[in-house]
Amino acid sequence: MTMLDFEKAMRVAELAIKFGEVDRATQHPDGRPESDATHTVMLALLALEAGPPGLDLGELVINAVVHDLVEFDALDTCTARGLSKREREAKEQREAVALAKIKEMGLERLWSRIVRYERQASDEARWIRYVDKICPKLTHLMNRGRALRAIGMTAAEMEQKHAEQGAELAERYPEQEHARALFEAACRACEEQLPAELARSAAPPMDAGELARHIVGEALGIHSDCDPPLQWSELKRCLWAISDLLRSEHWGWRGDGPARRFAAPEPNVPRKLSAASVVNINQRVDVELTEQGLSMWRQYLIDLHGEQEGERLFGEWPKNRSWQLWELMQVFGPHIFNGMGVVPFVRNEVTIHPM
């Protein structure tokens, strides 16, 4: 392998990571957004297992793998209600820019396969384009219409959109009888199984007690029948808020044996460490980040997760939060040195929680 081959392998790996981090409008059964990677694997497996006789399975799988690859940069667009002319043009422009970036990365083979797929000249590419429209309906069935409820779609609107999309696909791909049969079967299943689920979106909001039980049920993987459905992103924000509140109040496991309990510290417990104190690197510490500290934290997240996901995580995390000591060392240690002009922590202070 030449250095050029290795560099290309690294660019492919970076592309794959970015692609896998793109969330789609569709959802998992537990409310987590489906990723572009999951969707692509689903379509490739459908091609391999359900591809009709006479089509080249290898070509089907290749087309499935590259069909949404431009979304590594263009991101996913929700098309459940269709797109206006302006929205479609904006989507196409984003995808053209992303395709150009793939070529600029020197990934000529991937670029070439995407171009061939978009031309829709082969039966394999046309079958994949058709079946691509079936995958969201399969996820709707698995998540009981959660993603459709999230955008307020009714059963009547869903049925209307199925009819419109079905007519458009049948006109554009009249030869794809096999794919059309799969599409119609998926639409029928949704129209038979989801109307009651979609009607739940009009139910009155939960009171505090019902919401608490629902949060616990979601956290434990128990799907309740409460409304409105709690989205995964909302659950994460809720759990983070609870976690940060408990940390700010210095809750933790206290006592030994049968008396051991999760509780707040006793009042007036001093938090200053004596000279002989032992600190475990897993202990929680509090810091207030300066602007420089926030900049370091933001860059750390971008380096770890990529620009899009890093910016999202940075926006969701509070300025003042608890850390484990080792985590604080890992993030800020490389930037701290004797005589540094601007420090990452307000007053240069770190408050260590009692064990």
C-alpha positions as CSV (number, residue, x, y, z in Angstrom):
1,M,0.0,0.0,0.0
2,T,1.3,3.4,-0.9
3,M,1.1,6.5,1.2
4,L,-1.5,7.8,-1.3
5,D,-3.6,4.7,-0.7
6,F,-3.4,5.2,3.1
7,E,-4.4,8.9,2.8
8,K,-7.4,7.9,0.7
9,A,-8.3,5.3,3.3
10,M,-8.3,8.0,6.0
11,R,-10.5,10.2,3.9
12,V,-13.0,7.4,3.3
13,A,-13.0,6.7,7.1
14,E,-13.6,10.4,7.8
15,L,-16.4,10.4,5.2
16,A,-18.0,7.3,6.7
17,I,-17.9,8.7,10.3
18,K,-19.5,12.0,9.2
19,F,-22.2,10.1,7.2
20,G,-23.0,7.8,10.2
21,E,-23.5,10.9,12.4
22,V,-26.2,12.3,10.3
23,D,-29.7,11.9,11.8
24,R,-32.7,11.3,9.7
25,A,-36.3,12.5,10.3
26,T,-37.3,8.8,10.8
27,Q,-36.9,7.2,14.2
28,H,-36.1,4.0,16.0
29,P,-38.8,2.3,18.1
30,D,-37.5,4.0,21.2
31,G,-37.6,7.5,19.7
32,R,-33.9,7.9,18.8
33,P,-33.4,9.3,15.3
34,E,-32.5,6.8,12.7
35,S,-29.0,7.5,11.2
36,D,-28.1,7.7,7.6
37,A,-25.9,4.7,8.2
38,T,-28.7,2.5,9.6
39,H,-31.0,3.5,6.7
40,T,-28.2,2.7,4.1
41,V,-27.6,-0.8,5.7
42,M,-31.4,-1.4,5.7
43,L,-31.7,-0.6,2.0
44,A,-28.6,-2.7,1.1
45,L,-29.9,-5.7,3.0
46,L,-33.3,-5.3,1.3
47,A,-31.5,-5.3,-2.0
48,L,-29.5,-8.4,-1.1
49,E,-32.5,-10.3,0.2
50,A,-35.4,-9.0,-1.8
51,G,-33.8,-7.9,-5.1
52,P,-35.9,-9.3,-8.0
53,P,-34.6,-12.0,-10.3
54,G,-32.7,-10.6,-13.3
55,L,-31.1,-7.7,-11.5
56,D,-27.4,-7.8,-10.5
57,L,-27.2,-8.1,-6.7
58,G,-23.8,-6.5,-6.6
59,E,-25.0,-3.5,-8.5
60,L,-28.1,-3.3,-6.3
61,V,-25.9,-3.2,-3.1
62,I,-23.4,-0.7,-4.6
63,N,-26.3,1.6,-5.5
64,A,-27.8,1.3,-2.0
65,V,-24.4,2.1,-0.4
66,V,-23.9,5.3,-2.3
67,H,-27.5,6.5,-2.8
68,D,-27.5,9.0,0.1
69,L,-23.7,9.4,0.6
70,V,-23.9,13.2,-0.2
71,E,-25.8,13.6,3.0
72,F,-22.5,13.4,4.9
73,D,-22.4,17.2,4.1
74,A,-25.9,18.0,2.7
75,L,-27.7,16.3,5.7
76,D,-31.1,14.7,5.6
77,T,-34.2,16.5,4.4
78,C,-37.6,15.5,5.7
79,T,-39.8,14.7,2.7
80,A,-42.8,13.2,4.5
81,R,-45.0,16.0,3.2
82,G,-43.2,16.5,0.0
83,L,-41.1,19.5,-1.0
84,S,-41.9,22.8,-2.6
85,K,-40.0,23.8,-5.8
86,R,-37.8,26.1,-3.7
87,E,-37.1,23.4,-1.1
88,R,-36.3,20.9,-3.8
89,E,-33.9,23.3,-5.5
90,A,-32.2,24.1,-2.2
91,K,-31.8,20.4,-1.5
92,E,-30.3,19.7,-4.9
93,Q,-27.9,22.6,-4.5
94,R,-26.7,21.2,-1.1
95,E,-26.2,17.8,-2.6
96,A,-24.3,19.2,-5.6
97,V,-21.9,20.9,-3.3
98,A,-21.4,17.8,-1.2
99,L,-20.8,15.7,-4.4
100,A,-18.1,18.2,-5.5
101,K,-16.5,17.8,-2.0
102,I,-16.3,14.1,-2.5
103,K,-14.5,14.6,-5.8
104,E,-12.1,17.2,-4.2
105,M,-11.3,14.6,-1.6
106,G,-9.9,12.4,-4.4
107,L,-12.5,9.7,-3.9
108,E,-13.1,9.3,-7.7
109,R,-14.6,5.9,-7.5
110,L,-17.3,6.9,-5.0
111,W,-17.9,10.1,-6.9
112,S,-18.3,8.1,-10.2
113,R,-20.8,5.6,-8.6
114,I,-22.9,8.4,-7.1
115,V,-23.1,10.1,-10.5
116,R,-24.1,6.9,-12.2
117,Y,-26.8,6.3,-9.5
118,E,-28.2,9.8,-10.0
119,R,-28.4,9.3,-13.7
120,Q,-31.0,6.5,-13.0
121,A,-30.0,4.8,-16.2
122,S,-29.8,1.2,-14.9
123,D,-32.6,-1.1,-13.7
124,E,-30.6,-1.6,-10.5
125,A,-30.4,2.2,-9.7
126,R,-34.1,2.6,-10.5
127,W,-35.1,-0.3,-8.2
128,I,-33.0,1.2,-5.4
129,R,-34.6,4.7,-5.8
130,Y,-38.1,3.1,-5.6
131,V,-37.3,0.9,-2.6
132,D,-35.6,3.8,-0.9
133,K,-39.2,5.3,-0.5
134,I,-40.3,2.1,1.2
135,C,-37.8,2.1,4.1
136,P,-39.4,5.0,6.0
137,K,-42.7,3.2,6.0
138,L,-41.0,0.2,7.5
139,T,-39.6,2.3,10.3
140,H,-43.0,4.0,10.9
141,L,-44.4,0.5,11.4
142,M,-41.7,-0.4,13.9
143,N,-41.9,2.8,15.9
144,R,-45.7,2.9,15.8
145,G,-45.9,6.2,13.9
146,R,-43.7,8.2,16.3
147,A,-42.0,10.2,13.6
148,L,-45.3,11.0,11.9
149,R,-46.9,12.0,15.2
150,A,-43.9,14.3,15.8
151,I,-44.8,16.4,12.7
152,G,-48.5,16.2,13.4
153,M,-49.5,14.0,10.5
154,T,-53.0,12.5,10.6
155,A,-54.0,9.2,9.2
156,A,-56.0,10.9,6.4
157,E,-53.0,12.9,5.4
158,M,-50.7,9.9,5.5
159,E,-53.1,8.0,3.2
160,Q,-53.2,11.0,0.8
161,K,-49.4,11.3,0.7
162,H,-49.1,7.5,0.0
163,A,-51.5,7.9,-2.9
164,E,-49.6,11.0,-4.3
165,Q,-46.2,9.4,-3.9
166,G,-47.4,6.0,-5.3
167,A,-48.8,7.7,-8.4
168,E,-45.6,9.7,-9.0
169,L,-43.4,6.6,-8.6
170,A,-45.6,4.5,-10.8
171,E,-45.4,7.1,-13.6
172,R,-41.6,7.6,-13.3
173,Y,-40.8,3.8,-13.0
174,P,-43.5,1.9,-14.8
175,E,-41.2,-1.1,-15.4
176,Q,-40.6,-1.6,-11.6
177,E,-43.5,-3.9,-10.9
178,H,-41.6,-5.7,-8.1
179,A,-40.7,-2.5,-6.3
180,R,-44.2,-1.2,-6.8
181,A,-45.7,-4.3,-5.1
182,L,-43.4,-3.8,-2.1
183,F,-44.4,-0.1,-1.9
184,E,-48.1,-0.8,-2.0
185,A,-47.8,-3.6,0.6
186,A,-45.9,-1.2,2.9
187,C,-48.5,1.6,2.4
188,R,-51.3,-0.8,3.2
189,A,-49.7,-2.0,6.4
190,C,-49.2,1.6,7.6
191,E,-52.8,2.5,6.7
192,E,-54.1,-0.6,8.6
193,Q,-51.9,-0.4,11.7
194,L,-51.1,3.3,12.3
195,P,-54.4,5.3,12.3
196,A,-55.1,4.7,16.0
197,E,-51.5,5.6,16.9
198,L,-51.6,8.8,14.8
199,A,-54.9,9.8,16.5
200,R,-53.2,9.8,19.9
201,S,-51.4,13.0,19.0
202,A,-54.6,14.9,19.7
203,A,-54.9,13.5,23.2
204,P,-54.7,16.0,26.1
205,P,-51.2,16.6,27.6
206,M,-50.0,14.5,30.5
207,D,-50.0,15.9,34.0
208,A,-46.7,15.9,36.0
209,G,-47.3,12.5,37.5
210,E,-48.0,10.9,34.1
211,L,-45.0,12.6,32.5
212,A,-42.7,11.3,35.3
213,R,-43.9,7.8,34.9
214,H,-43.5,8.1,31.1
215,I,-39.9,9.4,31.5
216,V,-39.0,6.4,33.7
217,G,-40.7,4.0,31.3
218,E,-38.8,5.4,28.3
219,A,-35.5,5.3,30.3
220,L,-36.1,1.6,31.1
221,G,-37.2,0.8,27.6
222,I,-40.9,0.3,28.6
223,H,-43.1,1.9,26.0
224,S,-46.2,3.4,27.7
225,D,-49.4,4.5,26.1
226,C,-49.1,8.1,27.4
227,D,-49.4,11.1,25.2
228,P,-47.8,13.1,23.8
229,P,-44.9,10.8,22.8
230,L,-41.6,11.9,24.4
231,Q,-38.9,12.3,21.8
232,W,-35.5,10.9,22.4
233,S,-33.9,14.3,22.2
234,E,-36.3,15.6,24.8
235,L,-35.6,12.7,27.1
236,K,-31.9,13.2,26.9
237,R,-32.2,16.9,27.7
238,C,-34.5,16.0,30.7
239,L,-32.1,13.4,32.0
240,W,-29.1,15.8,31.6
241,A,-31.0,18.5,33.5
242,I,-31.8,16.1,36.3
243,S,-28.2,14.9,36.4
244,D,-26.8,18.4,36.5
245,L,-29.2,19.5,39.2
246,L,-28.2,16.5,41.4
247,R,-24.6,17.2,40.9
248,S,-24.9,20.9,41.7
249,E,-26.5,19.9,45.0
250,H,-23.8,17.3,45.6
251,W,-26.1,14.3,45.8
252,G,-24.4,10.9,45.9
253,W,-24.2,7.5,47.5
254,R,-23.7,7.9,51.3
255,G,-23.3,5.5,54.2
256,D,-22.5,1.8,54.3
257,G,-24.4,-1.5,54.4
258,P,-28.2,-1.3,54.9
259,A,-27.9,2.4,55.6
260,R,-26.4,3.2,52.3
261,R,-28.6,5.6,50.3
262,F,-28.5,8.2,47.5
263,A,-28.9,11.5,49.2
264,A,-27.8,15.1,49.5
265,P,-24.9,15.9,51.8
266,E,-25.5,16.6,55.4
267,P,-25.8,20.4,56.1
268,N,-22.6,22.3,57.0
269,V,-20.3,19.5,55.7
270,P,-17.1,21.4,54.8
271,R,-16.0,21.0,51.2
272,K,-12.5,22.3,51.7
273,L,-9.8,19.6,51.5
274,S,-7.3,19.2,54.3
275,A,-3.6,18.7,53.5
276,A,-4.0,15.0,54.2
277,S,-7.0,14.4,52.0
278,V,-7.0,11.7,49.3
279,V,-8.7,12.6,46.0
280,N,-9.9,9.9,43.7
281,I,-9.7,10.8,40.0
282,N,-13.3,9.6,39.6
283,Q,-14.6,12.2,42.1
284,R,-16.9,14.9,40.8
285,V,-15.6,18.5,40.6
286,D,-17.3,21.8,39.8
287,V,-15.7,24.5,37.6
288,E,-17.1,27.6,36.0
289,L,-15.6,28.0,32.6
290,T,-14.2,31.3,31.3
291,E,-14.6,32.3,27.7
292,Q,-11.2,30.6,27.0
293,G,-12.4,27.5,28.8
294,L,-15.6,27.4,26.7
295,S,-13.5,27.7,23.6
296,M,-11.3,24.8,24.7
297,W,-14.4,22.7,25.4
298,R,-16.0,23.5,22.1
299,Q,-12.9,22.6,20.1
300,Y,-12.5,19.4,22.1
301,L,-16.0,18.3,21.1
302,I,-15.5,19.3,17.4
303,D,-12.2,17.3,17.3
304,L,-13.9,14.3,18.9
305,H,-17.2,14.3,17.1
306,G,-16.8,16.4,14.0
307,E,-18.0,19.9,13.4
308,Q,-21.7,19.4,13.1
309,E,-22.2,17.0,16.1
310,G,-19.6,18.9,18.2
311,E,-21.4,22.2,17.7
312,R,-24.7,20.5,18.6
313,L,-23.3,19.0,21.8
314,F,-21.6,22.2,22.8
315,G,-24.9,24.1,22.4
316,E,-26.7,21.6,24.7
317,W,-24.2,21.4,27.5
318,P,-24.5,24.1,30.3
319,K,-21.7,26.5,31.0
320,N,-21.4,25.4,34.6
321,R,-21.5,21.6,35.0
322,S,-19.9,18.9,37.1
323,W,-17.0,16.8,35.7
324,Q,-15.2,13.7,36.9
325,L,-11.7,14.8,37.8
326,W,-10.1,12.6,35.1
327,E,-12.4,14.1,32.5
328,L,-11.4,17.6,33.4
329,M,-7.7,16.6,33.2
330,Q,-8.3,15.0,29.8
331,V,-10.1,18.0,28.3
332,F,-8.2,21.0,29.7
333,G,-4.8,19.4,30.8
334,P,-3.1,19.8,27.4
335,H,-3.9,23.5,27.5
336,I,-2.7,24.4,31.0
337,F,0.9,25.4,31.7
338,N,2.8,27.6,34.2
339,G,2.5,31.2,33.4
340,M,-0.4,30.9,30.9
341,G,-2.1,34.3,30.4
342,V,-5.7,33.3,30.2
343,V,-7.0,30.5,32.4
344,P,-10.0,28.2,31.6
345,F,-11.6,28.3,35.0
346,V,-13.1,31.4,36.7
347,R,-10.8,32.4,39.6
348,N,-8.7,29.4,38.7
349,E,-10.8,27.4,41.2
350,V,-12.0,23.8,41.2
351,T,-14.5,22.6,43.8
352,I,-14.2,18.9,44.7
353,H,-17.3,17.0,45.8
354,P,-17.2,14.9,48.9
355,M,-17.2,11.1,48.1
